[in-house]
Amino acid sequence: MFRPHFGHLLIFTSIVFFVLGSYAVLFSAFLPLSGIRVLDALAQDTHYKYFFLLLVPTGSYFVIANWVGWQYYQNS
C-alpha cells in the first residue's frame, strides 16, 4: 500500500501557491489573457487576489501571537 510523503505534498502545494500568487499579483498585469478561465478571473480581479495571498502571513501572525500569549499564561 502506497502512503504519500506529506513533505513532498507540502512542497508541491507551496510551489503551486507561489506560482499562482505571483501570477495573480505580478505577471497578470503585463501578460495578455491566457484563455484559462481561472487564470483570467485572477488577472481581471482587483481586490480578492490580494486577500488569499495576504491570508498566509496574517494567519501566521495570529498563530504566533496566540502561541506567545499562551506561553506567558502558562509561565505566570
N, C-alpha and C positions, 0 to 999 in steps of 0.2 A: 504494500500500500504506500503510495507516494504522499509524503507530507511536505507541503511547500515551505520553503525557508522564508520566514517572516521578515528577516533582514533584507533579503532581495526584494520582497514585495514593498517594503517601506522605501527603499532606494528608488525603485521604479515609479512608485506613486509620487515621490518627491520630485523626480525629474519631469514627470508629466505635468505636475502642478507648476513647476518653474517655467516650463516651455509655454504652457497655456497662459500663465500670468504675464510673462514677458511679451508674448504676442499681443495680449489684450491691452497692456499698458503702453508698451514701447513701439512695437512694429506695426500695429494695425493703423496707426496714423500715417505711415509712409507707404504702405503696400495697398494695392487695389483689392477690392473684394474678391474672395477666393472661390465663391460658389458653394462652399460648405456652409450649411445653414447655421450651425453652432458658432463657427468662427466669424461669420458675417454678423451674427447677433452680438458677439463680443466686440467687434470692430465698430458697430454703429451705436453701441450703448455708451453713454457719457457719465453715468453715475454708479451703477451697481457693479461694474467691472472692478472698481477700486474697493468695493465693500468686501468681496471674498478674498482679495489679496491682502487687505489690511486686517482681516479677521484673525489671521495666524499670529502676528506679533501682539495684537491686543489680547487675544486669548492667552498667549504665553505670559504676558504681563500679569494678568489676573491670577493665573495659576501660581506663578512665583510669589506674588504679593500675598496670596492666601496661604501658601506654604510658610512664608516668613512669619506671618501673623500667628499661625498655628504653633510655630517653634517658640515664639515669645510667650504664648499662652501656656505651653507645656513646661517651660523653664521658669515660670514666675512663681 
